[in-house]
Amino acid sequence: MEDKRKDYLKYLGRLAQREASFSDIGDYITNQFSTIDSHPADFHTFTLNGPSLAVENNLLGEAAESFKQET
């Protein structure tokens, strides 16, 4: 039983050597663990000649709105 305990403590020591906190790693790796939520209220929705178009970019939304008003 004592040998099993020693092996487990060695195993925990090896794991601790490989661990890194999020503050120690770069933003590129940290961003791989994150996601950006999108909500329908974040989009401008336009119906152009039948199909609906959902646009998140304000500039593109304004262009689609002006196109919609011209037609």
N, C-alpha and C positions, 0 to 999 in steps of 0.2 A: 504494500500500500504506500509506503514511504517513497519507493521508486516512482510510482505513478504521480505522486504529488510533485516530486522534483522535475519529472518530465513536463508536467503541466506548467510549472513555474518557468521553465526554460522556454516553453512554447509561448507563454505570455510575454517573456522578455524579447523574443524574436519579433513578435507582432508589434511591440512598442517601438522597436527600432525602425520599422517600416511605416509607422503612422506619421501623418503630417496634418497640422491644423489648416483650416481654410485660409487663415490670415498669412500662412507661410507660402501658399501656392499662388500662382499667377491668376489674373483675371480670366485669361483664356480658358483655363481648366475649370475654374469656378463657374463660368457661364455655361459650360456644358451640362451642369447639374440644374440649371434654372430654366424656366419657361416664361413666356409672356402671355398673359391671359388677354383674350380679346372678347369684347362684348358687342352685341349688335348695335348698341347706342354709339359705339366708336366709329361706325361706318355711315357714310352718306349713301342712300340707296336711290337709284334712278331707274326708270323704265324707259328704255330707248328702243323704239320700233319692236316691241314685244318682250324681249328678255330683260330681266332685272340685272342691274349692275351695282355691286357694292364696292364703294371706294373709301379707303382709309385716309388717303392723302388729301389735304384740304385744297391744294392747288389743282389737283386732278379733278376733285369734286366740283370746283368752280368751273372748270373747263367743260365738264359734262353737263352742268346746269346751263351754261350758256349755249351749248350745242342743242340741248333739249328745247330751249326757248326759241332758237332759230328755226327748228323744224316744225 
